[in-house]
Amino acid sequence: MGITSALVLFFVIWFLVFLIALPIRLETQGDVGEVEPGTHAGAPTNPKLKKKAWITTGISAVIWVVITSVILSGNLTIHDIDFFNRMSAH
């Protein structure tokens, strides 16, 4: 695995974890009861994006280390997950 592949893997994991973390503990304007005029009641009051980004980075780093370790160890290859035999010699 090259450096570029490792970085791309990390950012894909980071983005997926961030999308999962966004709705966690989200307080909407409708929940609080303070809907600003011209906005939807489902709009967040304080999304805490910086905190969620830091938490996402930590979780992503752990997941990235596990996945990278499996890839670099060689115990699991692309041929092991080729369920339809598309990579075998014809």
Secondary structure, DSSP 8 states (H G I E B T S, - for coil): --HHHHHHHHHHHHHHHHHHHTTTT--BHHHHT---TTS-TTSBS---HHHHHHHHHHHHHHHHHHHHHHHHHSSS-TTTT-TT--SS--
